[in-house]
Amino acid sequence: MVAFHSSALDGVARNPALPTPLLLRLLAMEVDGDRPPREALQRAGLPESAFRVILAHPDPGVRIDFAMSARAEPALRARLAGDPSFRVRAALAYGPEVYAPRTKVAPLPDTVCVRLLDDPAPSVRTALLDSPHLASSFVASMATHHNSAARREAVREWENLPPGERSALLADSDPGVRRAAALQECRRDAHVTAELLRDSKSAAQALRRGLLVRADAERCVAERTHLAALAENPSLAADLVERLAVDPDETVRLAVSLRPELDETRRMAIDFTAGELDRGDGVQWVRDGLTDPEVLRRAATSAHPLLQRAAARSPHLPPDLLHLLARVEDPVVENLLGIHHPDTPEEVLMRVFARLGGTFSAWMAESHPRFPREGLAARYADHPDGNYRRLAVRDPAATPALIERLSHDPEVWTRQAAAGDPRLPLHRLREGLRIPELAFSSGANPALPEDKMASVLDRAGVPA
């Protein structure tokens, strides 16, 4: 008898219908150097019995995989804060690697972060400070920490710090902390800006955001020093803005065209060129206002493509602005709406699906709440593009016969989508466990009988 393909085991580990006894078998696995599949360690809703197996597993790699699970509750992962392996504690401190847009990871409790920040292993402390998942309350609490790197990170919460802590950071014994604090304070203090302009490491940022005295601004214009940064400065005098609007440097003119105070007539009179793939990430006043209805309205109703793109990143666009941007004939705007906004119209989502294809399209079709389902089988089951035929599997009206047919499709992603569908006839589902490109999807199919799941474990040599 032909054995199951090895990836069938990983599929079973992912299977949402996997019974707890089989899950515990997988988690205790330690055969010839093999360890439990990551799919088993990073499942959602692991029972307490499963976590006890993970916690006691002799392989630190097993505990690392769990520590970096985006599906596990923070309080459960936090129980690894006292793990004997610094590598496990560092993985916990950094947290999950997240690649899918709109995926949010709940932060560890502040008390656990405090413990990790004082961990004896430097790699653990560094991993925590590098983590993208820290709560704002914890970041702000680091302002008085004895670790200078922690104090430097606390500067990110500058506006939420009490005046006394801000003053202390501005006078900190560490030059990196002082510089980071000054780059925040310079927005409202011209003297601090002037000091930063004397430091080559901070001059460009100070020109971009600091409160400027006219003499310093004129000197930078005359010396052509960091003009693109200067062109963004909110305090730049109007006549200097006008001079930079006709500067020979295209990047300077583009920066001027994005200033928030310009009316549309003046903005569009500037000779600028927006890059075809530029997503407007650098328009700071829009990035800072992605929840501000007035900021979003000014950006979304502009004719400037980078302002439209910057606004399209907001999941908080009101319906009228969402539909306004959905009618803009700009693929970048459509892509950003499809990624970030839960109410993006179906027709936009379908255009993005067609344009991007590949892994991104698969993610969007599976995860976007507005992506269509009904009617896809009739529309796409016989489409010449396999990327579209895959969509037919999403249709609740697709028949088992159609799902089986699509499991033989020439396009591998379509075959895999069909192999993971519970409507796939059982005989074909069993066949899929032995086919290399279908074994994972078949193993993860929730219609796979428990005895077949057990057989996969048995054939893989997983002890009972």
C-alpha positions in Angstrom: 0.0 0.0 0.0 1.3 3.4 -0.9 2.2 5.5 2.2 0.7 8.9 3.0 2.8 11.8 1.8 4.8 13.3 4.7 3.0 16.7 4.4 -0.3 14.9 5.3 0.9 15.0 8.9 1.3 18.8 8.9 -2.2 19.0 7.4 -3.7 16.9 10.2 -1.9 19.1 12.7 -3.7 22.1 11.2 -7.1 20.2 11.0 -9.7 22.1 13.0 -11.5 18.8 13.7 -8.5 17.1 15.2 -9.6 15.3 18.4 -7.7 16.2 21.6 -6.2 12.7 22.1 -4.6 12.8 18.6 -3.5 16.4 19.2 -1.7 15.3 22.5 0.0 12.5 20.5 1.3 15.0 18.1 2.5 17.4 20.8 4.4 14.7 22.6 6.1 13.7 19.4 9.9 13.2 19.6 10.9 10.6 17.1 14.4 10.5 15.6 15.0 14.2 16.2 11.6 15.1 14.8 9.4 17.4 16.8 5.7 18.3 16.7 4.6 20.1 13.5 4.4 23.9 14.0 0.8 23.7 12.9 -0.1 21.7 16.0 1.8 24.1 18.3 0.2 27.2 16.9 -3.4 26.2 16.7 -6.1 28.4 18.2 -7.8 27.4 21.4 -5.3 24.8 22.6 -6.7 23.0 25.7 -4.9 23.2 29.0 -3.8 19.5 28.7 -2.1 20.4 25.4 -0.3 23.4 26.9 1.0 21.2 29.8 2.6 18.9 27.2 4.2 21.9 25.4 5.5 23.4 28.6 7.2 20.1 29.6 8.5 19.3 26.2 12.3 18.7 26.3 12.9 20.4 22.9 13.2 24.2 23.3 12.2 24.6 19.7 8.8 23.3 20.5 8.3 25.9 23.2 9.7 28.6 20.9 7.1 27.7 18.3 4.4 28.1 20.8 5.8 31.3 22.2 5.5 32.8 18.8 2.0 31.7 18.1 -0.3 34.5 16.9 -3.3 32.4 17.8 -2.5 31.7 21.5 -3.9 33.9 24.2 -1.2 36.3 25.6 -1.8 35.0 29.2 -1.1 31.5 28.0 2.1 32.4 26.2 3.1 34.5 29.2 3.6 31.3 31.2 6.8 30.8 29.3 8.4 33.9 30.9 10.2 31.7 33.4 11.4 29.1 30.8 14.9 27.9 31.5 15.9 28.6 27.9 16.8 32.2 27.1 15.9 31.4 23.5 12.4 30.6 24.5 12.1 33.7 26.6 13.5 35.8 23.7 10.9 34.3 21.3 8.2 35.1 23.9 9.5 38.7 24.3 9.5 39.5 20.6 6.2 37.7 19.9 4.6 36.4 16.7 5.8 37.2 13.3 2.8 38.6 11.5 2.7 38.8 7.7 -1.1 39.0 6.9 -2.5 42.5 6.8 -5.1 43.5 9.4 -3.8 40.8 11.7 -3.5 42.2 15.3 -1.7 40.5 18.1 -2.8 41.2 21.7 0.2 42.3 23.7 1.6 40.4 26.7 0.5 41.7 30.1 2.6 44.7 31.3 3.7 42.7 34.4 5.2 40.0 32.1 6.9 42.6 30.0 8.5 44.2 33.1 9.9 40.8 34.0 11.3 40.2 30.5 12.8 43.7 30.3 14.9 42.8 33.4 15.8 39.3 32.1 19.4 38.4 32.8 19.9 37.5 29.1 20.6 40.5 26.9 18.9 38.8 23.9 15.7 38.7 25.8 15.8 42.3 26.7 16.6 43.3 23.1 13.9 41.1 21.6 11.3 42.8 23.9 12.4 46.3 22.9 12.2 45.3 19.2 8.8 43.8 19.5 6.0 45.4 17.4 3.4 44.1 19.9 4.0 46.2 23.0 1.1 48.0 24.7 1.3 51.8 24.8 1.0 51.8 28.5 4.1 49.6 28.9 6.1 51.6 26.4 5.3 54.8 28.3 6.3 53.1 31.6 9.8 52.6 30.4 10.6 56.3 30.6 12.2 55.9 34.0 13.8 52.5 33.4 17.5 52.0 34.3 18.1 50.6 30.7 18.9 53.5 28.3 17.6 51.5 25.3 14.2 51.2 27.2 14.1 54.9 27.9 14.8 55.6 24.2 11.9 53.4 23.2 9.6 55.2 25.7 10.1 58.4 23.7 7.6 57.0 21.2 4.9 57.8 23.7 6.1 61.4 24.1 2.7 63.1 24.2 1.5 60.6 26.9 4.4 61.2 29.2 4.1 63.6 32.2 6.1 66.9 31.9 8.6 65.8 34.5 9.5 62.6 32.6 9.9 64.5 29.4 12.2 66.9 31.0 14.3 64.1 32.5 14.6 62.4 29.1 15.7 65.7 27.5 18.5 65.8 30.1 19.2 62.0 30.0 22.8 60.8 30.6 22.6 58.8 27.3 23.1 60.8 24.1 20.8 58.6 22.1 18.0 59.1 24.6 18.5 62.8 24.6 18.5 63.0 20.8 15.3 60.9 20.5 13.6 63.1 23.1 14.8 66.3 21.5 13.4 65.1 18.1 10.0 64.9 19.8 10.3 68.2 21.7 11.6 70.2 18.7 8.1 70.3 17.3 7.2 73.0 19.8 10.6 74.4 20.8 12.7 76.3 18.3 15.8 76.3 20.6 15.7 72.5 20.7 15.4 72.5 16.9 18.4 74.7 16.6 20.5 72.4 18.7 19.5 69.4 16.7 20.5 71.2 13.4 24.1 71.2 14.7 24.1 67.4 14.8 24.5 65.7 11.4 22.7 62.6 12.8 19.5 64.5 13.5 19.5 67.5 11.2 17.3 66.1 8.5 14.6 64.9 11.0 14.7 68.2 12.8 14.2 70.1 9.6 11.3 67.9 8.7 9.4 68.2 12.0 11.0 70.9 14.2 9.8 74.5 15.0 12.1 76.6 12.9 13.3 80.2 13.2 13.4 82.0 9.9 17.2 82.4 9.9 17.8 78.7 10.1 15.2 78.0 7.4 16.7 80.6 5.1 20.2 79.3 5.7 19.1 75.7 4.7 17.5 77.0 1.5 20.6 79.0 0.6 22.9 76.1 1.3 20.4 73.6 -0.2 20.6 71.4 2.9 18.0 68.6 3.2 15.6 70.6 1.1 13.1 67.7 0.7 12.9 67.4 4.5 12.6 71.1 4.9 9.8 71.2 2.4 7.7 69.1 4.7 8.2 71.3 7.8 4.9 72.6 9.2 6.4 75.8 10.5 8.1 76.8 7.2 7.2 80.4 6.2 4.8 80.7 3.3 7.2 82.6 1.0 9.8 79.9 1.5 7.2 77.3 0.7 6.6 79.2 -2.6 10.3 79.2 -3.4 10.6 75.5 -2.8 7.5 74.8 -4.9 9.5 75.8 -8.0 12.8 74.2 -6.9 14.7 72.4 -9.7 14.8 69.2 -7.5 11.7 67.1 -8.3 11.7 65.5 -4.8 11.5 68.9 -3.2 8.6 70.0 -5.4 6.8 66.7 -4.6 7.3 67.3 -0.9 5.8 70.8 -1.2 2.8 69.4 -3.1 1.9 67.2 -0.1 1.8 70.0 2.5 -1.5 70.0 4.4 -2.3 73.7 4.3 -2.3 74.0 0.4 -5.7 74.4 -1.3 -6.3 72.2 -4.3 -5.7 74.9 -6.8 -2.3 75.7 -5.4 -1.4 72.0 -4.8 -2.2 70.9 -8.4 -0.4 73.9 -9.9 3.0 72.5 -8.6 5.0 70.5 -11.2 5.3 67.2 -9.3 5.5 63.5 -10.4 4.2 60.8 -8.2 5.8 57.3 -8.5 3.5 54.7 -10.0 4.1 52.4 -7.0 4.4 55.1 -4.3 1.8 54.3 -1.7 1.9 57.6 0.1 3.4 56.1 3.2 5.6 59.1 3.7 2.7 61.6 4.0 3.1 62.0 7.8 0.1 64.3 8.5 -2.2 61.8 6.9 -0.5 58.8 8.6 -1.0 60.6 11.9 -4.6 61.3 11.1 -5.9 57.9 9.9 -8.7 58.1 12.5 -9.4 61.8 12.0 -12.4 62.4 9.8 -11.3 65.9 8.8 -7.8 64.7 7.8 -9.2 61.8 5.8 -11.6 64.1 4.0 -8.9 66.6 3.0 -6.7 63.8 1.7 -9.4 61.6 0.0 -11.0 64.5 -1.8 -7.7 65.8 -3.1 -6.7 65.2 -6.7 -3.2 64.4 -5.6 -2.6 60.6 -6.1 -0.3 60.3 -3.0 -2.9 61.9 -0.8 -5.6 59.6 -2.1 -3.3 56.6 -1.6 -2.4 57.7 2.0 -6.1 58.0 2.8 -6.9 54.6 1.3 -4.8 53.0 4.1 -7.3 54.0 6.7 -9.9 51.4 7.8 -11.9 54.3 9.3 -12.9 56.0 6.0 -16.6 57.0 6.2 -18.8 55.4 3.5 -18.9 58.5 1.2 -15.1 58.7 1.1 -14.7 55.0 0.7 -17.0 55.0 -2.4 -15.2 58.1 -3.7 -11.8 56.4 -3.5 -13.3 53.2 -4.9 -14.1 55.1 -8.1 -10.6 56.5 -8.5 -8.9 54.8 -11.4 -5.7 54.0 -9.5 -4.6 50.4 -9.0 -2.6 51.4 -5.9 -5.7 53.0 -4.3 -7.7 49.9 -5.0 -5.0 47.6 -3.6 -4.8 49.6 -0.4 -8.5 49.7 0.1 -8.7 45.9 -0.4 -6.0 45.4 2.2 -7.1 47.9 4.8 -10.9 48.6 4.6 -13.4 45.9 5.7 -16.2 47.5 3.6 -14.4 47.7 0.3 -16.9 47.1 -2.5 -17.0 43.7 -4.1 -16.2 45.0 -7.6 -13.0 46.6 -6.2 -12.0 43.4 -4.4 -12.5 41.4 -7.6 -10.3 43.8 -9.6 -7.6 43.5 -6.9 -7.9 39.7 -7.0 -7.4 39.7 -10.7 -4.5 42.1 -10.7 -2.4 40.7 -7.9 -3.0 37.0 -8.1 -0.9 34.5 -6.2 -0.7 34.3 -2.4 -2.1 37.8 -1.8 -5.2 37.0 -3.8 -5.7 33.7 -1.9 -5.4 35.6 1.4 -7.9 38.2 0.4 -10.4 35.7 -0.9 -10.2 33.8 2.4 -10.1 36.6 4.9 -11.8 39.7 3.5 -15.3 40.0 5.0 -16.8 41.5 1.8 -15.2 39.1 -0.7 -18.1 37.4 -2.5 -19.1 33.8 -2.2 -22.5 33.2 -3.7 -22.6 32.6 -7.4 -18.9 32.0 -7.9 -19.3 28.4 -9.0 -21.6 29.3 -11.9 -19.3 32.2 -12.9 -15.9 30.7 -12.5 -15.9 26.9 -12.5 -15.0 26.9 -16.2 -12.9 30.1 -16.3 -9.8 29.8 -18.4 -7.7 31.2 -15.6 -7.1 28.7 -12.7 -6.8 31.6 -10.3 -10.5 32.2 -10.9 -11.5 28.5 -11.0 -10.3 28.3 -7.4 -12.9 30.8 -6.4 -15.7 28.3 -7.4 -14.7 26.3 -4.3 -15.8 29.2 -2.1 -19.4 29.0 -3.4 -21.8 27.4 -0.8 -23.8 26.0 -3.7 -20.8 24.2 -5.3 -21.7 20.5 -5.5 -19.5 17.6 -4.3 -19.1 16.5 -8.0 -17.8 20.0 -8.9 -15.4 20.0 -5.9 -14.1 16.6 -7.0 -13.7 17.8 -10.6 -11.7 20.8 -9.4 -9.5 18.6 -7.3 -8.1 17.3 -10.6 -7.7 20.8 -12.0 -4.6 21.6 -14.0 -3.8 24.6 -11.6 -2.3 23.3 -8.4 -3.8 26.0 -6.2 -7.2 25.1 -7.5 -6.6 21.4 -6.7 -5.4 22.3 -3.2 -8.5 24.5 -2.5 -10.7 21.6 -3.6 -8.8 19.1 -1.5 -9.4 21.1 1.6 -13.1 21.5 1.1 -15.4 19.3 3.3 -17.7 18.5 0.3 -14.9 16.6 -1.4 -16.1 13.0 -1.7 -14.4 10.7 0.8 -12.7 8.4 -1.8 -11.0 11.4 -3.4 -10.1 12.9 0.0 -8.3 9.6 0.9 -6.5 9.7 -2.5 -5.3 13.2 -1.7 -3.4 12.1 1.4 -1.0 10.2 -1.0 -0.6 13.0 -3.6 2.4 15.3 -2.7 0.7 18.6 -3.6 -2.6 17.7 -2.1 -1.5 15.9 1.1 -1.4 18.9 3.3 -4.8 20.2 2.2 -6.4 16.8 2.5 -4.9 16.3 5.9 -6.4 19.6 7.0 -9.8 18.9 5.6 -12.3 18.8 8.5 -14.3 16.1 6.8 -11.3 13.7 7.2 -12.5 10.8 9.4 -10.8 10.4 12.8 -9.5 6.9 11.9 -7.8 8.3 8.9 -6.2 11.1 11.0 -5.0 8.4 13.3 -3.6 6.4 10.4 -1.6 9.4 9.2 0.0 9.6 12.7 0.6 5.9 12.7 2.3 5.9 9.3 4.4 8.8 10.3 5.7 6.9 13.4 4.1 9.2 16.0 3.9 7.1 19.2 0.6 6.3 20.7 
